[in-house]
Amino acid sequence: MSIHESVLLNQAVDALITRPQGNYVDCTYGRGGHSQAIVGRLGESGRLLVIDRDKEAIDDASLRFTHDSRVTIVHGSYSRIALYARECGMSSVDGILLDLGVSSPQLASPQRGFSFSEDGPLDMRMDQGSGVSASEWLASASEKEITRVLRTCGEERFARRIARKIVEVRQTRKIDRTGFLVEVIESAVPKKEKNKHPATRSFQAIRIHINRELEELKECLADVIGLLASGGRLVVISFHSLEDRIVKQFIRKMHPDPMLLRRLPVKDDEIIRPMKAVGKAIKPDMEEIQNNRRARSAIMRIAEKT
């Protein structure tokens, strides 16, 4: 079993908890590192809503918090955060945490199909009970669609070559194993990048597309303003530039810079700013990166409802 080390654990919880008796949401339970730390800071009337699409994560949460009435656990997508909060009686919340990407146990299990390091079924679904698997999608998607996904979700410069090879190979053999997809990608990439496996970006892109990760993030952020109480915090930990760009632009949109608006026919005090950034983006220090390699690409942004 893989041990999951939560990235930026103390920094995230320190930023999130403003009221021990408040309501909080951990949108991506994973293996509970952040949730456990949040519960440790809650008072007797504090509450935590835990959400995750992965049934294995939910099973872990149910076992961990089975005797804690302050914790409500929901198997579902965090894009429905407002609905889940209402259903468990939270009209507003004091903090929302998003720890994006995949968890260590997901990557470590060959049966889940997230990693190119070991051979396994090409699944990649965070919720294995719904949606199409990566194998099913690759079997039916057009070359144009595969190219688009590899470019937009993986920033893969050889997207067209890889897509063309996938379409060619699937005519004679089903691409239903991670190991075989790696072989297909490697045969299509003309130039290997130093210190990066040639399948890295393609696996990331396919996973993001299969799970609608960027769309889920945008839908969740759209509900944040209405759900957060005044002074409530949004804390987001991202692991690649696509996610971080969405979060950064969202916070900027919620609190526009006066200099950018100076040509508009409005006064500064007439501009509505629902949220403001709290401090600068935070990255793990060298000690954490050395202890947890997954932390090397993490970046955390904090915003507060005004």
Disulfide bonds with the S-S distance in Angstrom:
none
